[in-house]
Amino acid sequence: MTFPSRRPSGDILLEGILSIPDVSTLVGGVVICHPHPMGGGNMEVPLLQVMSSHICRGGYFVLRFNFGGVGESGGFFTGGSEEPYDLYSAIELLNGMEAVDASTTAVIGWSFGAQVLLSSCSMELDVSCAIAIAPPLVMSNMEKLAEQLTLSRTKIIILVGDRDHFSPLKELEMLKKLVPEGKIRRIEVIHGADHFLFGREEEVADLVFKMIADYL
């Protein structure tokens, strides 16, 4: 499918894949954001496919999409400055679907997608839960990020591997200290996992689904 993103630089069309659960009642929805395209990140990477399948089988609509300039999406990749507008548009699309219960929706981001998710939290994401998987904290301005999270009204959950050099646990603890208590609802550590989570896709997908079920 395609849908519009209203960026400050001009409207573009994004490509996405909508997974529809086999249910007949009103259910929640989940938006998934992909990692950095310079490292081959797009909506088709294995972890996102596995997560989408798990979550959809669990009874949720799932929308994964390519940021502007990635795959068949129009526009240009901007490294984080305009990608939040792509995320807002994806959430708006999902929440506007007749079969989706907009009061129980979530957003998930991995790596660069997690960075976009967290940086967007200060602008009132219309979701109940935000799960950031392996956010690249070593590349972030921690003070600015803490300020954005402080303004968030969304339940924020962070999932990292204990061998993740881009999101080391000491940086995560620093971030937690910089934001008011309770803003980050949960931190989950996957032992023996690095930033790329190779071979851990099923484990991560199962864990993320349980988080969604708990918080939605």
TINUDO-158235 format. One record per atom (N, C-alpha, C): residue in three letters; x, y, z. Coordinates in steps of 0.02 Angstrom, whole numbers, padded with zeros to 5 digits, always signed. Layout:
! residues N
ALAXYZ ...
! end
This chain:
! residues 216
MET+00042-00059+00000 MET+00000+00000+00000 MET+00044+00062+00000 THR+00015+00120-00018 THR+00049+00184-00012 THR+00005+00231+00028 PHE+00037+00279+00061 PHE+00000+00330+00098 PHE+00042+00393+00101 PRO+00010+00451+00110 PRO+00047+00514+00109 PRO+00080+00530+00176 SER+00137+00564+00172 SER+00169+00592+00231 SER+00175+00667+00220 ARG+00150+00705+00269 ARG+00150+00778+00262 ARG+00213+00806+00295 ARG+00267+00808+00256 ARG+00331+00834+00279 ARG+00334+00910+00271 PRO+00373+00945+00312 PRO+00382+01016+00304 PRO+00408+01035+00235 SER+00449+00992+00205 SER+00478+01006+00140 SER+00430+00991+00083 GLY+00373+00960+00099 GLY+00323+00944+00047 GLY+00297+00873+00056 ASP+00235+00862+00036 ASP+00205+00796+00043 ASP+00239+00745-00001 ILE+00246+00684+00025 ILE+00273+00628-00014 ILE+00229+00568-00003 LEU+00239+00516-00044 LEU+00204+00453-00035 LEU+00252+00400-00008 LEU+00230+00366+00044 LEU+00269+00313+00075 LEU+00240+00245+00056 GLU+00283+00195+00050 GLU+00258+00127+00039 GLU+00258+00090+00106 GLY+00208+00048+00114 GLY+00203+00010+00175 GLY+00170-00058+00163 ILE+00172-00100+00214 ILE+00140-00165+00213 ILE+00095-00169+00274 LEU+00031-00182+00262 LEU-00018-00189+00316 LEU-00035-00262+00326 SER-00022-00287+00386 SER-00040-00356+00403 SER-00105-00355+00442 ILE-00154-00394+00419 ILE-00222-00392+00447 ILE-00236-00456+00486 PRO-00254-00451+00549 PRO-00267-00511+00590 PRO-00333-00544+00572 ASP-00338-00607+00587 ASP-00399-00646+00574 ASP-00446-00638+00633 VAL-00475-00579+00640 VAL-00522-00565+00694 VAL-00581-00527+00665 SER-00637-00528+00701 SER-00697-00494+00678 SER-00718-00438+00725 THR-00678-00426+00777 THR-00694-00373+00825 THR-00644-00316+00819 LEU-00659-00261+00850 LEU-00615-00203+00851 LEU-00551-00221+00891 VAL-00493-00210+00860 VAL-00430-00229+00893 VAL-00379-00172+00887 GLY-00324-00178+00923 GLY-00272-00128+00922 GLY-00228-00134+00860 GLY-00183-00086+00854 GLY-00137-00086+00797 GLY-00067-00067+00818 VAL-00018-00086+00777 VAL+00052-00073+00791 VAL+00087-00047+00729 VAL+00125+00006+00736 VAL+00167+00033+00682 VAL+00239+00013+00697 ILE+00276-00010+00646 ILE+00346-00031+00655 ILE+00391+00011+00610 CYS+00446+00038+00640 CYS+00494+00081+00605 CYS+00560+00044+00595 HIS+00588+00050+00536 HIS+00648+00011+00517 HIS+00714+00045+00537 PRO+00769+00006+00536 PRO+00835+00034+00551 PRO+00863+00075+00493 HIS+00924+00101+00502 HIS+00955+00148+00456 HIS+00967+00117+00387 PRO+00946+00152+00334 PRO+00955+00124+00267 PRO+01027+00118+00245 MET+01072+00158+00275 MET+01143+00152+00257 MET+01171+00084+00277 GLY+01138+00051+00324 GLY+01159-00016+00344 GLY+01113-00069+00315 GLY+01074-00051+00264 GLY+01028-00098+00232 GLY+00959-00100+00265 GLY+00945-00053+00308 GLY+00881-00054+00343 GLY+00822-00033+00300 ASN+00769-00071+00303 ASN+00705-00055+00271 ASN+00651-00098+00304 MET+00591-00091+00279 MET+00535-00127+00311 MET+00537-00202+00300 GLU+00583-00227+00258 GLU+00586-00298+00242 GLU+00640-00336+00281 VAL+00677-00302+00326 VAL+00729-00338+00363 VAL+00698-00394+00404 PRO+00734-00450+00415 PRO+00705-00509+00447 PRO+00672-00496+00514 LEU+00703-00457+00558 LEU+00674-00446+00624 LEU+00606-00414+00619 LEU+00598-00366+00574 LEU+00533-00332+00567 LEU+00481-00379+00538 GLN+00501-00422+00492 GLN+00454-00471+00464 GLN+00431-00519+00518 VAL+00477-00544+00559 VAL+00460-00592+00611 VAL+00415-00559+00663 MET+00432-00497+00684 MET+00390-00462+00733 MET+00321-00450+00705 SER+00317-00429+00643 SER+00252-00415+00612 SER+00208-00478+00612 SER+00239-00535+00594 SER+00202-00598+00593 SER+00177-00618+00662 HIS+00221-00613+00713 HIS+00202-00631+00781 HIS+00144-00587+00806 ILE+00151-00522+00796 ILE+00102-00475+00823 ILE+00035-00482+00787 CYS+00038-00492+00722 CYS-00025-00500+00685 CYS-00061-00564+00705 ARG-00023-00619+00712 ARG-00054-00682+00734 ARG-00084-00675+00804 GLY-00057-00629+00843 GLY-00083-00616+00910 GLY-00146-00574+00910 GLY-00168-00550+00852 GLY-00231-00515+00848 GLY-00228-00440+00838 TYR-00171-00414+00815 TYR-00164-00342+00804 TYR-00151-00327+00729 PHE-00177-00270+00706 PHE-00157-00244+00641 PHE-00084-00220+00648 VAL-00044-00231+00595 VAL+00025-00209+00597 VAL+00042-00172+00532 LEU+00068-00112+00539 LEU+00090-00073+00481 LEU+00165-00061+00486 ARG+00202-00089+00439 ARG+00273-00071+00434 ARG+00282-00034+00368 PHE+00328+00014+00367 PHE+00333+00058+00309 PHE+00405+00079+00300 ASN+00420+00105+00240 ASN+00485+00134+00226 ASN+00484+00209+00234 PHE+00533+00235+00270 PHE+00540+00308+00275 PHE+00552+00338+00206 GLY+00542+00403+00201 GLY+00552+00437+00137 GLY+00621+00423+00109 GLY+00625+00411+00043 GLY+00688+00398+00010 GLY+00713+00327+00016 VAL+00676+00284+00049 VAL+00696+00214+00059 VAL+00649+00169+00018 GLY+00677+00120-00017 GLY+00635+00077-00058 GLY+00598+00116-00110 GLU+00532+00105-00113 GLU+00490+00140-00161 GLU+00456+00201-00132 SER+00474+00220-00071 SER+00446+00281-00042 SER+00475+00343-00076 GLY+00434+00394-00085 GLY+00457+00454-00118 GLY+00498+00497-00072 GLY+00520+00554-00097 GLY+00558+00601-00057 GLY+00630+00579-00045 PHE+00659+00605+00008 PHE+00729+00593+00023 PHE+00738+00571+00096 PHE+00789+00530+00108 PHE+00806+00512+00176 PHE+00842+00572+00207 THR+00821+00593+00267 THR+00848+00654+00298 THR+00886+00641+00362 GLY+00897+00578+00379 GLY+00938+00562+00438 GLY+00906+00577+00505 GLY+00840+00587+00505 GLY+00804+00597+00568 GLY+00767+00663+00574 SER+00780+00711+00529 SER+00747+00776+00536 SER+00674+00775+00513 GLU+00659+00738+00460 GLU+00590+00737+00435 GLU+00557+00669+00443 GLU+00594+00618+00462 GLU+00565+00552+00472 GLU+00511+00550+00525 PRO+00514+00591+00579 PRO+00458+00591+00626 PRO+00391+00606+00593 TYR+00390+00646+00541 TYR+00327+00661+00507 TYR+00301+00600+00470 ASP+00347+00558+00446 ASP+00327+00494+00416 ASP+00294+00450+00468 LEU+00324+00448+00528 LEU+00295+00408+00582 LEU+00227+00434+00602 TYR+00219+00500+00610 TYR+00153+00528+00627 TYR+00100+00507+00576 SER+00120+00510+00512 SER+00072+00493+00458 SER+00052+00420+00461 ALA+00100+00376+00477 ALA+00085+00305+00482 ALA+00038+00291+00540 ILE+00050+00324+00597 ILE+00006+00316+00655 ILE-00064+00341+00639 GLU-00067+00399+00607 GLU-00132+00428+00589 GLU-00171+00381+00542 LEU-00136+00352+00494 LEU-00168+00305+00448 LEU-00196+00245+00485 LEU-00155+00215+00528 LEU-00177+00156+00564 LEU-00235+00172+00611 ASN-00229+00226+00648 ASN-00282+00244+00696 ASN-00347+00263+00661 GLY-00343+00282+00599 GLY-00403+00302+00562 GLY-00439+00244+00530 MET-00412+00183+00534 MET-00444+00125+00504 MET-00504+00104+00546 GLU-00558+00087+00513 GLU-00620+00072+00547 GLU-00615+00013+00595 ALA-00574-00036+00578 ALA-00569-00097+00620 ALA-00518-00091+00676 VAL-00482-00034+00679 VAL-00429-00025+00729 VAL-00455+00016+00788 ASP-00443-00009+00848 ASP-00460+00026+00909 ASP-00402+00075+00924 ALA-00412+00138+00909 ALA-00359+00188+00915 ALA-00338+00200+00987 SER-00376+00175+01035 SER-00357+00184+01105 SER-00307+00131+01128 THR-00294+00081+01086 THR-00246+00028+01102 THR-00199+00017+01044 THR-00159+00068+01029 THR-00109+00062+00975 THR-00040+00074+01004 ALA+00010+00047+00968 ALA+00079+00052+00991 ALA+00124+00066+00932 VAL+00185+00089+00946 VAL+00235+00098+00895 VAL+00300+00065+00919 ILE+00334+00032+00872 ILE+00397-00003+00886 ILE+00449+00024+00837 GLY+00509+00038+00862 GLY+00564+00058+00818 GLY+00627+00019+00835 TRP+00665+00000+00784 TRP+00728-00035+00796 TRP+00785+00009+00771 SER+00836+00019+00812 SER+00896+00057+00795 SER+00878+00128+00772 PHE+00890+00146+00709 PHE+00871+00212+00686 PHE+00797+00224+00696 GLY+00756+00173+00685 GLY+00684+00179+00695 GLY+00668+00194+00768 ALA+00708+00167+00814 ALA+00698+00182+00885 ALA+00719+00254+00900 GLN+00771+00277+00867 GLN+00793+00347+00875 GLN+00738+00395+00852 VAL+00708+00380+00795 VAL+00652+00422+00770 VAL+00594+00420+00819 LEU+00578+00361+00843 LEU+00522+00353+00890 LEU+00534+00395+00953 LEU+00592+00389+00984 LEU+00606+00424+01046 LEU+00608+00500+01035 SER+00637+00521+00979 SER+00640+00593+00966 SER+00572+00623+00950 SER+00524+00580+00934 SER+00456+00603+00918 SER+00411+00607+00979 CYS+00433+00579+01035 CYS+00389+00572+01093 CYS+00365+00639+01121 SER+00405+00692+01112 SER+00385+00757+01140 SER+00328+00788+01100 MET+00313+00762+01041 MET+00262+00791+00999 MET+00197+00751+01000 GLU+00183+00723+01059 GLU+00119+00690+01072 GLU+00100+00636+01021 LEU+00137+00582+01023 LEU+00119+00524+00981 LEU+00051+00498+01003 ASP+00008+00484+00955 ASP-00059+00460+00970 ASP-00059+00384+00977 VAL-00020+00360+01025 VAL-00015+00289+01039 VAL-00013+00280+01115 SER-00028+00219+01137 SER-00027+00205+01209 SER+00041+00181+01233 CYS+00081+00154+01187 CYS+00143+00121+01206 CYS+00195+00130+01151 ALA+00258+00144+01171 ALA+00313+00151+01123 ALA+00370+00106+01145 ILE+00391+00061+01101 ILE+00445+00014+01117 ILE+00505+00030+01073 ALA+00559+00051+01105 ALA+00621+00067+01069 ALA+00670+00009+01077 ILE+00685-00023+01020 ILE+00732-00080+01020 ILE+00801-00055+00998 ALA+00851-00062+01041 ALA+00920-00044+01026 ALA+00927+00027+00999 PRO+00901+00078+01034 PRO+00911+00147+01010 PRO+00986+00164+01013 PRO+01014+00195+00960 PRO+01086+00209+00958 PRO+01104+00269+01002 LEU+01107+00258+01067 LEU+01116+00312+01115 LEU+01184+00346+01109 VAL+01235+00310+01087 VAL+01302+00340+01081 VAL+01303+00393+01026 MET+01253+00394+00983 MET+01249+00443+00929 MET+01197+00498+00944 SER+01171+00497+01005 SER+01117+00543+01023 SER+01143+00598+01070 ASN+01111+00655+01067 ASN+01122+00708+01117 ASN+01079+00690+01177 MET+01111+00666+01230 MET+01074+00637+01286 MET+01030+00689+01321 GLU+01055+00750+01328 GLU+01016+00802+01361 GLU+00953+00819+01321 LYS+00961+00825+01255 LYS+00904+00840+01213 LYS+00854+00782+01213 LEU+00880+00720+01209 LEU+00836+00662+01211 LEU+00798+00658+01277 ALA+00832+00671+01332 ALA+00800+00670+01397 ALA+00745+00723+01401 GLU+00757+00781+01372 GLU+00706+00833+01371 GLU+00645+00811+01331 GLN+00656+00778+01275 GLN+00600+00754+01234 GLN+00560+00701+01270 LEU+00594+00655+01305 LEU+00559+00602+01341 LEU+00522+00630+01401 THR+00549+00682+01431 THR+00516+00713+01489 THR+00447+00741+01469 LEU+00441+00764+01407 LEU+00378+00793+01383 LEU+00328+00740+01360 SER+00350+00678+01355 SER+00308+00625+01328 SER+00253+00604+01376 ARG+00194+00588+01349 ARG+00140+00559+01387 ARG+00130+00485+01371 THR+00174+00459+01329 THR+00170+00390+01306 THR+00210+00344+01351 LYS+00185+00283+01363 LYS+00224+00233+01400 LYS+00285+00214+01358 ILE+00345+00224+01384 ILE+00406+00211+01346 ILE+00440+00149+01375 ILE+00455+00102+01331 ILE+00490+00040+01349 ILE+00552+00035+01305 ILE+00608+00016+01335 ILE+00670+00010+01297 ILE+00697-00061+01304 LEU+00716-00090+01248 LEU+00742-00158+01245 LEU+00811-00156+01213 VAL+00861-00183+01248 VAL+00930-00182+01221 VAL+00964-00248+01237 GLY+01016-00263+01198 GLY+01060-00319+01213 GLY+01116-00296+01259 ASP+01141-00339+01301 ASP+01194-00318+01347 ASP+01262-00314+01313 ARG+01266-00331+01248 ARG+01328-00323+01210 ARG+01320-00272+01154 ASP+01272-00228+01161 ASP+01258-00178+01111 ASP+01305-00118+01120 HIS+01353-00109+01073 HIS+01401-00054+01079 HIS+01370+00013+01059 PHE+01313+00012+01024 PHE+01280+00074+01005 PHE+01231+00098+01058 SER+01211+00052+01102 SER+01166+00070+01156 SER+01190+00036+01220 PRO+01249+00055+01244 PRO+01277+00022+01304 PRO+01234+00036+01365 LEU+01235-00012+01411 LEU+01193-00006+01470 LEU+01210+00055+01512 LYS+01273+00076+01513 LYS+01292+00135+01553 LYS+01259+00198+01524 GLU+01253+00201+01457 GLU+01219+00259+01426 GLU+01145+00257+01442 LEU+01117+00197+01442 LEU+01046+00190+01457 LEU+01031+00210+01529 GLU+01075+00192+01575 GLU+01066+00211+01645 GLU+01072+00287+01653 MET+01117+00318+01614 MET+01124+00390+01616 MET+01060+00424+01593 LEU+01031+00398+01538 LEU+00969+00426+01512 LEU+00914+00420+01564 LYS+00910+00363+01596 LYS+00857+00351+01646 LYS+00862+00401+01703 LYS+00924+00420+01721 LYS+00934+00467+01776 LYS+00916+00538+01755 LEU+00919+00553+01689 LEU+00906+00620+01664 LEU+00831+00636+01656 VAL+00789+00584+01655 VAL+00718+00596+01646 VAL+00681+00582+01712 PRO+00623+00612+01723 PRO+00586+00601+01785 PRO+00570+00527+01795 GLU+00566+00507+01856 GLU+00551+00437+01872 GLU+00484+00417+01844 GLY+00483+00359+01811 GLY+00420+00333+01783 GLY+00410+00349+01710 LYS+00450+00395+01681 LYS+00442+00410+01610 LYS+00462+00351+01567 ILE+00516+00317+01586 ILE+00535+00255+01553 ILE+00505+00199+01595 ARG+00451+00168+01571 ARG+00413+00120+01611 ARG+00451+00054+01623 ARG+00492+00036+01574 ARG+00524-00030+01579 ARG+00586-00032+01536 ILE+00638-00064+01561 ILE+00699-00078+01522 ILE+00710-00153+01523 GLU+00713-00182+01465 GLU+00723-00255+01458 GLU+00790-00268+01426 VAL+00831-00309+01458 VAL+00898-00325+01432 VAL+00899-00397+01407 ILE+00923-00405+01345 ILE+00931-00472+01316 ILE+01003-00493+01324 HIS+01016-00544+01363 HIS+01084-00564+01378 HIS+01116-00599+01318 GLY+01178-00579+01304 GLY+01216-00609+01250 GLY+01200-00580+01181 ALA+01158-00528+01178 ALA+01137-00501+01113 ALA+01173-00435+01100 ASP+01190-00424+01035 ASP+01221-00361+01016 ASP+01168-00317+00981 HIS+01191-00264+00948 HIS+01145-00215+00918 HIS+01104-00246+00862 PHE+01132-00294+00826 PHE+01100-00319+00765 PHE+01052-00377+00777 LEU+01057-00408+00836 LEU+01009-00459+00857 LEU+01003-00518+00809 PHE+01058-00532+00773 PHE+01057-00588+00726 PHE+01045-00654+00764 GLY+01000-00694+00738 GLY+00985-00758+00769 GLY+00940-00753+00830 ARG+00920-00692+00848 ARG+00877-00683+00907 ARG+00808-00657+00887 GLU+00792-00661+00822 GLU+00730-00631+00797 GLU+00668-00659+00830 GLU+00663-00725+00835 GLU+00604-00755+00865 GLU+00598-00736+00939 GLU+00654-00736+00974 GLU+00654-00717+01044 GLU+00632-00645+01054 VAL+00659-00600+01013 VAL+00641-00529+01019 VAL+00567-00519+01002 ALA+00544-00552+00948 ALA+00475-00545+00927 ALA+00427-00569+00982 ASP+00444-00624+01013 ASP+00401-00651+01066 ASP+00400-00604+01126 LEU+00458-00576+01144 LEU+00463-00530+01200 LEU+00424-00467+01186 VAL+00430-00440+01126 VAL+00395-00378+01107 VAL+00319-00390+01108 PHE+00297-00447+01083 PHE+00226-00461+01084 PHE+00199-00463+01156 LYS+00236-00494+01201 LYS+00215-00497+01271 LYS+00212-00427+01302 MET+00259-00384+01282 MET+00258-00315+01307 MET+00195-00278+01283 ILE+00179-00287+01219 ILE+00120-00255+01191 ILE+00057-00279+01227 ALA+00053-00345+01237 ALA-00005-00373+01272 ALA-00010-00346+01343 ASP+00047-00336+01376 ASP+00046-00310+01444 ASP+00024-00237+01446 TYR+00048-00196+01400 TYR+00037-00125+01405 TYR-00022-00099+01365 LEU-00051-00141+01323 LEU-00112-00120+01287 LEU-00172-00154+01318 
! end
